[in-house]
Amino acid sequence: MIELLIFGVLAGLDNLQVSASLALLPLQKRRLHVLAAAFCVSEIGGALLGLLLGKAVLSLIAPVAQWLAPAAMLGCGIVVLWLALRRDGAKQTELERAHLERMHLERTHLERAHLERAHSEQAGGALSGFANQRALLLGLPLTLSIDNVIAGAGIGIAGYPLAMSALIVGSVSAAMACAGLYAGHWFKRFLPQRIEIAVGAYLSVLAIRGFWLES
Protein backbone atom coordinates (compact mmCIF):
# COMPACT_ATOMS: atom_id res chain seq x y z
CA MET A 1 0.00 0.00 0.00
CA ILE A 2 2.79 2.45 0.91
CA GLU A 3 4.55 1.73 -2.37
CA LEU A 4 1.38 2.54 -4.29
CA LEU A 5 0.90 5.83 -2.41
CA ILE A 6 4.47 6.84 -3.17
CA PHE A 7 3.92 5.81 -6.79
CA GLY A 8 0.83 8.04 -6.92
CA VAL A 9 2.66 10.99 -5.36
CA LEU A 10 5.52 10.71 -7.86
CA ALA A 11 3.04 10.46 -10.73
CA GLY A 12 1.19 13.54 -9.44
CA LEU A 13 4.12 15.90 -8.88
CA ASP A 14 3.88 17.46 -12.33
CA ASN A 15 0.11 17.74 -11.94
CA LEU A 16 0.54 19.61 -8.66
CA GLN A 17 2.91 22.14 -10.18
CA VAL A 18 1.00 22.64 -13.42
CA SER A 19 -2.44 22.90 -11.78
CA ALA A 20 -1.17 25.40 -9.20
CA SER A 21 0.27 27.49 -12.03
CA LEU A 22 -2.93 27.36 -14.08
CA ALA A 23 -4.95 28.48 -11.04
CA LEU A 24 -3.03 31.78 -11.04
CA LEU A 25 -4.46 32.64 -14.46
CA PRO A 26 -7.78 34.51 -14.84
CA LEU A 27 -9.91 31.35 -14.61
CA GLN A 28 -13.65 31.68 -14.13
CA LYS A 29 -14.92 29.85 -11.03
CA ARG A 30 -17.01 27.48 -13.13
CA ARG A 31 -14.05 26.72 -15.38
CA LEU A 32 -11.95 26.03 -12.29
CA HIS A 33 -14.31 23.23 -11.31
CA VAL A 34 -14.30 21.92 -14.90
CA LEU A 35 -10.50 21.78 -14.83
CA ALA A 36 -10.54 19.95 -11.48
CA ALA A 37 -13.03 17.41 -12.87
CA ALA A 38 -10.90 16.97 -15.99
CA PHE A 39 -7.84 16.21 -13.87
CA CYS A 40 -9.79 13.66 -11.79
CA VAL A 41 -11.24 11.86 -14.81
CA SER A 42 -7.95 11.92 -16.72
CA GLU A 43 -5.74 10.74 -13.85
CA ILE A 44 -8.00 7.94 -12.59
CA GLY A 45 -9.15 6.97 -16.06
CA GLY A 46 -5.57 6.97 -17.34
CA ALA A 47 -4.43 4.54 -14.65
CA LEU A 48 -7.36 2.22 -15.33
CA LEU A 49 -6.76 2.43 -19.09
CA GLY A 50 -3.12 1.48 -18.64
CA LEU A 51 -4.22 -1.45 -16.51
CA LEU A 52 -6.53 -2.67 -19.26
CA LEU A 53 -3.95 -2.25 -22.01
CA GLY A 54 -1.21 -3.92 -19.98
CA LYS A 55 2.31 -4.55 -21.22
CA ALA A 56 1.51 -3.64 -24.81
CA VAL A 57 1.02 0.00 -23.83
CA LEU A 58 4.61 0.34 -22.68
CA SER A 59 6.01 -0.36 -26.14
CA LEU A 60 3.38 1.70 -27.97
CA ILE A 61 2.90 4.79 -25.78
CA ALA A 62 6.11 5.17 -23.80
CA PRO A 63 8.25 6.58 -26.66
CA VAL A 64 5.64 9.26 -27.41
CA ALA A 65 4.51 9.91 -23.83
CA GLN A 66 7.88 11.16 -22.69
CA TRP A 67 7.63 14.12 -25.07
CA LEU A 68 3.89 14.76 -25.18
CA ALA A 69 3.36 16.30 -21.73
CA PRO A 70 6.43 18.61 -21.87
CA ALA A 71 5.42 19.74 -25.36
CA ALA A 72 1.91 20.62 -24.15
CA MET A 73 3.30 22.52 -21.13
CA LEU A 74 5.79 24.40 -23.31
CA GLY A 75 3.09 25.46 -25.76
CA CYS A 76 0.83 26.59 -22.93
CA GLY A 77 3.66 28.47 -21.20
CA ILE A 78 4.69 30.31 -24.36
CA VAL A 79 1.12 31.40 -25.14
CA VAL A 80 0.48 32.58 -21.55
CA LEU A 81 3.78 34.47 -21.48
CA TRP A 82 3.10 36.15 -24.84
CA LEU A 83 -0.45 37.18 -23.93
CA ALA A 84 0.60 38.48 -20.50
CA LEU A 85 3.45 40.52 -21.99
CA ARG A 86 1.13 41.83 -24.71
CA ARG A 87 -1.41 42.93 -22.09
CA ASP A 88 1.22 44.62 -19.92
CA GLY A 89 2.74 46.27 -22.97
CA ALA A 90 -0.65 47.70 -23.85
CA LYS A 91 -1.09 49.04 -20.32
CA GLN A 92 2.36 50.62 -20.35
CA THR A 93 1.65 52.25 -23.70
CA GLU A 94 -1.61 53.58 -22.33
CA LEU A 95 0.14 55.19 -19.36
CA GLU A 96 2.87 56.74 -21.49
CA ARG A 97 0.46 58.19 -24.03
CA ALA A 98 -1.89 59.41 -21.33
CA HIS A 99 1.01 61.30 -19.75
CA LEU A 100 1.88 62.94 -23.06
CA GLU A 101 -1.72 63.82 -23.79
CA ARG A 102 -1.97 65.82 -20.57
CA MET A 103 0.21 68.37 -22.29
CA HIS A 104 -2.26 68.74 -25.15
CA LEU A 105 -5.96 69.32 -25.57
CA GLU A 106 -8.25 67.57 -23.04
CA ARG A 107 -10.51 66.24 -25.75
CA THR A 108 -7.64 64.59 -27.59
CA HIS A 109 -6.44 63.10 -24.33
CA LEU A 110 -9.80 61.54 -23.58
CA GLU A 111 -10.17 60.10 -27.05
CA ARG A 112 -6.68 58.60 -27.07
CA ALA A 113 -6.99 57.24 -23.53
CA HIS A 114 -10.27 55.59 -24.48
CA LEU A 115 -8.66 53.87 -27.45
CA GLU A 116 -5.69 52.68 -25.43
CA ARG A 117 -7.93 51.42 -22.63
CA ALA A 118 -9.93 49.44 -25.15
CA HIS A 119 -6.72 47.95 -26.56
CA SER A 120 -5.53 47.01 -23.06
CA GLU A 121 -8.84 45.36 -22.21
CA GLN A 122 -8.74 43.44 -25.47
CA ALA A 123 -5.23 42.12 -24.65
CA GLY A 124 -6.29 41.14 -21.14
CA GLY A 125 -9.42 39.51 -22.51
CA ALA A 126 -7.27 37.41 -24.87
CA LEU A 127 -5.42 35.95 -21.88
CA SER A 128 -8.66 35.26 -20.03
CA GLY A 129 -10.14 33.68 -23.15
CA PHE A 130 -7.13 31.39 -23.56
CA ALA A 131 -7.19 30.33 -19.90
CA ASN A 132 -10.90 29.48 -20.02
CA GLN A 133 -11.13 27.71 -23.37
CA ARG A 134 -12.17 24.06 -23.38
CA ALA A 135 -9.19 22.93 -25.43
CA LEU A 136 -6.85 23.91 -22.60
CA LEU A 137 -9.10 22.81 -19.74
CA LEU A 138 -9.58 19.33 -21.21
CA GLY A 139 -6.47 18.86 -23.34
CA LEU A 140 -3.75 19.61 -20.80
CA PRO A 141 -5.05 17.17 -18.14
CA LEU A 142 -5.31 14.49 -20.83
CA THR A 143 -1.70 14.92 -21.93
CA LEU A 144 -0.46 14.93 -18.33
CA SER A 145 -2.39 11.71 -17.63
CA ILE A 146 -0.19 9.76 -20.05
CA ASP A 147 2.15 9.07 -17.14
CA ASN A 148 -0.73 7.40 -15.31
CA VAL A 149 -1.50 5.24 -18.34
CA ILE A 150 2.06 3.93 -18.17
CA ALA A 151 1.80 3.62 -14.38
CA GLY A 152 -1.34 1.53 -14.75
CA ALA A 153 0.44 -0.74 -17.21
CA GLY A 154 3.32 -1.07 -14.78
CA ILE A 155 0.95 -2.06 -11.98
CA GLY A 156 -0.36 -4.91 -14.11
CA ILE A 157 3.16 -6.15 -14.77
CA ALA A 158 4.35 -5.78 -11.14
CA GLY A 159 1.61 -8.03 -9.82
CA TYR A 160 -0.16 -5.62 -7.47
CA PRO A 161 -3.94 -6.02 -6.87
CA LEU A 162 -5.01 -4.60 -10.18
CA ALA A 163 -8.13 -2.44 -10.04
CA MET A 164 -7.59 -1.23 -6.47
CA SER A 165 -3.98 -0.32 -7.17
CA ALA A 166 -4.85 1.64 -10.30
CA LEU A 167 -7.57 3.51 -8.41
CA ILE A 168 -5.14 4.38 -5.60
CA VAL A 169 -2.46 5.69 -7.92
CA GLY A 170 -4.96 7.63 -10.04
CA SER A 171 -6.79 9.05 -7.03
CA VAL A 172 -3.59 10.25 -5.34
CA SER A 173 -2.33 12.03 -8.45
CA ALA A 174 -5.81 13.49 -9.08
CA ALA A 175 -6.01 14.72 -5.48
CA MET A 176 -2.62 16.41 -5.86
CA ALA A 177 -3.80 18.16 -9.03
CA CYS A 178 -6.98 19.39 -7.31
CA ALA A 179 -5.02 20.49 -4.23
CA GLY A 180 -2.66 22.56 -6.36
CA LEU A 181 -5.55 24.00 -8.36
CA TYR A 182 -7.68 25.19 -5.44
CA ALA A 183 -4.71 26.26 -3.31
CA GLY A 184 -3.37 28.33 -6.20
CA HIS A 185 -6.79 29.87 -6.82
CA TRP A 186 -7.09 30.86 -3.16
CA PHE A 187 -3.53 32.21 -2.99
CA LYS A 188 -3.94 34.26 -6.18
CA ARG A 189 -5.73 37.06 -4.29
CA PHE A 190 -2.49 37.92 -2.51
CA LEU A 191 -0.40 38.13 -5.69
CA PRO A 192 -0.01 40.96 -8.22
CA GLN A 193 -1.63 40.66 -11.62
CA ARG A 194 1.78 40.46 -13.27
CA ILE A 195 2.17 36.99 -11.74
CA GLU A 196 0.75 35.68 -15.01
CA ILE A 197 4.10 36.45 -16.67
CA ALA A 198 5.78 34.27 -14.05
CA VAL A 199 3.20 31.54 -14.70
CA GLY A 200 4.05 31.42 -18.40
CA ALA A 201 7.77 31.38 -17.64
CA TYR A 202 7.38 28.67 -15.00
CA LEU A 203 5.35 26.39 -17.28
CA SER A 204 8.04 26.79 -19.93
CA VAL A 205 10.77 25.93 -17.41
CA LEU A 206 8.83 22.83 -16.30
CA ALA A 207 8.54 21.76 -19.92
CA ILE A 208 12.25 22.28 -20.62
CA ARG A 209 13.09 20.30 -17.48
CA GLY A 210 10.80 17.52 -18.70
CA PHE A 211 12.56 17.42 -22.07
CA TRP A 212 15.94 17.36 -20.34
CA LEU A 213 15.00 14.54 -17.95
CA GLU A 214 13.65 12.43 -20.79
CA SER A 215 16.60 13.02 -23.14
C-alpha positions as CSV (number, residue, x, y, z in Angstrom):
1,M,0.0,0.0,0.0
2,I,2.8,2.5,0.9
3,E,4.6,1.7,-2.4
4,L,1.4,2.5,-4.3
5,L,0.9,5.8,-2.4
6,I,4.5,6.8,-3.2
7,F,3.9,5.8,-6.8
8,G,0.8,8.0,-6.9
9,V,2.7,11.0,-5.4
10,L,5.5,10.7,-7.9
11,A,3.0,10.5,-10.7
12,G,1.2,13.5,-9.4
13,L,4.1,15.9,-8.9
14,D,3.9,17.5,-12.3
15,N,0.1,17.7,-11.9
16,L,0.5,19.6,-8.7
17,Q,2.9,22.1,-10.2
18,V,1.0,22.6,-13.4
19,S,-2.4,22.9,-11.8
20,A,-1.2,25.4,-9.2
21,S,0.3,27.5,-12.0
22,L,-2.9,27.4,-14.1
23,A,-4.9,28.5,-11.0
24,L,-3.0,31.8,-11.0
25,L,-4.5,32.6,-14.5
26,P,-7.8,34.5,-14.8
27,L,-9.9,31.4,-14.6
28,Q,-13.6,31.7,-14.1
29,K,-14.9,29.9,-11.0
30,R,-17.0,27.5,-13.1
31,R,-14.0,26.7,-15.4
32,L,-11.9,26.0,-12.3
33,H,-14.3,23.2,-11.3
34,V,-14.3,21.9,-14.9
35,L,-10.5,21.8,-14.8
36,A,-10.5,19.9,-11.5
37,A,-13.0,17.4,-12.9
38,A,-10.9,17.0,-16.0
39,F,-7.8,16.2,-13.9
40,C,-9.8,13.7,-11.8
41,V,-11.2,11.9,-14.8
42,S,-7.9,11.9,-16.7
43,E,-5.7,10.7,-13.9
44,I,-8.0,7.9,-12.6
45,G,-9.1,7.0,-16.1
46,G,-5.6,7.0,-17.3
47,A,-4.4,4.5,-14.6
48,L,-7.4,2.2,-15.3
49,L,-6.8,2.4,-19.1
50,G,-3.1,1.5,-18.6
51,L,-4.2,-1.4,-16.5
52,L,-6.5,-2.7,-19.3
53,L,-3.9,-2.3,-22.0
54,G,-1.2,-3.9,-20.0
55,K,2.3,-4.5,-21.2
56,A,1.5,-3.6,-24.8
57,V,1.0,0.0,-23.8
58,L,4.6,0.3,-22.7
59,S,6.0,-0.4,-26.1
60,L,3.4,1.7,-28.0
61,I,2.9,4.8,-25.8
62,A,6.1,5.2,-23.8
63,P,8.3,6.6,-26.7
64,V,5.6,9.3,-27.4
65,A,4.5,9.9,-23.8
66,Q,7.9,11.2,-22.7
67,W,7.6,14.1,-25.1
68,L,3.9,14.8,-25.2
69,A,3.4,16.3,-21.7
70,P,6.4,18.6,-21.9
71,A,5.4,19.7,-25.4
72,A,1.9,20.6,-24.1
73,M,3.3,22.5,-21.1
74,L,5.8,24.4,-23.3
75,G,3.1,25.5,-25.8
76,C,0.8,26.6,-22.9
77,G,3.7,28.5,-21.2
78,I,4.7,30.3,-24.4
79,V,1.1,31.4,-25.1
80,V,0.5,32.6,-21.5
81,L,3.8,34.5,-21.5
82,W,3.1,36.1,-24.8
83,L,-0.4,37.2,-23.9
84,A,0.6,38.5,-20.5
85,L,3.4,40.5,-22.0
86,R,1.1,41.8,-24.7
87,R,-1.4,42.9,-22.1
88,D,1.2,44.6,-19.9
89,G,2.7,46.3,-23.0
90,A,-0.6,47.7,-23.9
91,K,-1.1,49.0,-20.3
92,Q,2.4,50.6,-20.4
93,T,1.6,52.2,-23.7
94,E,-1.6,53.6,-22.3
95,L,0.1,55.2,-19.4
96,E,2.9,56.7,-21.5
97,R,0.5,58.2,-24.0
98,A,-1.9,59.4,-21.3
99,H,1.0,61.3,-19.8
100,L,1.9,62.9,-23.1
101,E,-1.7,63.8,-23.8
102,R,-2.0,65.8,-20.6
103,M,0.2,68.4,-22.3
104,H,-2.3,68.7,-25.1
105,L,-6.0,69.3,-25.6
106,E,-8.2,67.6,-23.0
107,R,-10.5,66.2,-25.7
108,T,-7.6,64.6,-27.6
109,H,-6.4,63.1,-24.3
110,L,-9.8,61.5,-23.6
111,E,-10.2,60.1,-27.0
112,R,-6.7,58.6,-27.1
113,A,-7.0,57.2,-23.5
114,H,-10.3,55.6,-24.5
115,L,-8.7,53.9,-27.5
116,E,-5.7,52.7,-25.4
117,R,-7.9,51.4,-22.6
118,A,-9.9,49.4,-25.1
119,H,-6.7,47.9,-26.6
120,S,-5.5,47.0,-23.1
121,E,-8.8,45.4,-22.2
122,Q,-8.7,43.4,-25.5
123,A,-5.2,42.1,-24.7
124,G,-6.3,41.1,-21.1
125,G,-9.4,39.5,-22.5
126,A,-7.3,37.4,-24.9
127,L,-5.4,35.9,-21.9
128,S,-8.7,35.3,-20.0
129,G,-10.1,33.7,-23.2
130,F,-7.1,31.4,-23.6
131,A,-7.2,30.3,-19.9
132,N,-10.9,29.5,-20.0
133,Q,-11.1,27.7,-23.4
134,R,-12.2,24.1,-23.4
135,A,-9.2,22.9,-25.4
136,L,-6.8,23.9,-22.6
137,L,-9.1,22.8,-19.7
138,L,-9.6,19.3,-21.2
139,G,-6.5,18.9,-23.3
140,L,-3.7,19.6,-20.8
141,P,-5.0,17.2,-18.1
142,L,-5.3,14.5,-20.8
143,T,-1.7,14.9,-21.9
144,L,-0.5,14.9,-18.3
145,S,-2.4,11.7,-17.6
146,I,-0.2,9.8,-20.1
147,D,2.1,9.1,-17.1
148,N,-0.7,7.4,-15.3
149,V,-1.5,5.2,-18.3
150,I,2.1,3.9,-18.2
151,A,1.8,3.6,-14.4
152,G,-1.3,1.5,-14.8
153,A,0.4,-0.7,-17.2
154,G,3.3,-1.1,-14.8
155,I,1.0,-2.1,-12.0
156,G,-0.4,-4.9,-14.1
157,I,3.2,-6.1,-14.8
158,A,4.3,-5.8,-11.1
159,G,1.6,-8.0,-9.8
160,Y,-0.2,-5.6,-7.5
161,P,-3.9,-6.0,-6.9
162,L,-5.0,-4.6,-10.2
163,A,-8.1,-2.4,-10.0
164,M,-7.6,-1.2,-6.5
165,S,-4.0,-0.3,-7.2
166,A,-4.8,1.6,-10.3
167,L,-7.6,3.5,-8.4
168,I,-5.1,4.4,-5.6
169,V,-2.5,5.7,-7.9
170,G,-5.0,7.6,-10.0
171,S,-6.8,9.1,-7.0
172,V,-3.6,10.2,-5.3
173,S,-2.3,12.0,-8.5
174,A,-5.8,13.5,-9.1
175,A,-6.0,14.7,-5.5
176,M,-2.6,16.4,-5.9
177,A,-3.8,18.2,-9.0
178,C,-7.0,19.4,-7.3
179,A,-5.0,20.5,-4.2
180,G,-2.7,22.6,-6.4
181,L,-5.6,24.0,-8.4
182,Y,-7.7,25.2,-5.4
183,A,-4.7,26.3,-3.3
184,G,-3.4,28.3,-6.2
185,H,-6.8,29.9,-6.8
186,W,-7.1,30.9,-3.2
187,F,-3.5,32.2,-3.0
188,K,-3.9,34.3,-6.2
189,R,-5.7,37.1,-4.3
190,F,-2.5,37.9,-2.5
191,L,-0.4,38.1,-5.7
192,P,0.0,41.0,-8.2
193,Q,-1.6,40.7,-11.6
194,R,1.8,40.5,-13.3
195,I,2.2,37.0,-11.7
196,E,0.8,35.7,-15.0
197,I,4.1,36.4,-16.7
198,A,5.8,34.3,-14.1
199,V,3.2,31.5,-14.7
200,G,4.1,31.4,-18.4
201,A,7.8,31.4,-17.6
202,Y,7.4,28.7,-15.0
203,L,5.3,26.4,-17.3
204,S,8.0,26.8,-19.9
205,V,10.8,25.9,-17.4
206,L,8.8,22.8,-16.3
207,A,8.5,21.8,-19.9
208,I,12.2,22.3,-20.6
209,R,13.1,20.3,-17.5
210,G,10.8,17.5,-18.7
211,F,12.6,17.4,-22.1
212,W,15.9,17.4,-20.3
213,L,15.0,14.5,-17.9
214,E,13.7,12.4,-20.8
215,S,16.6,13.0,-23.1
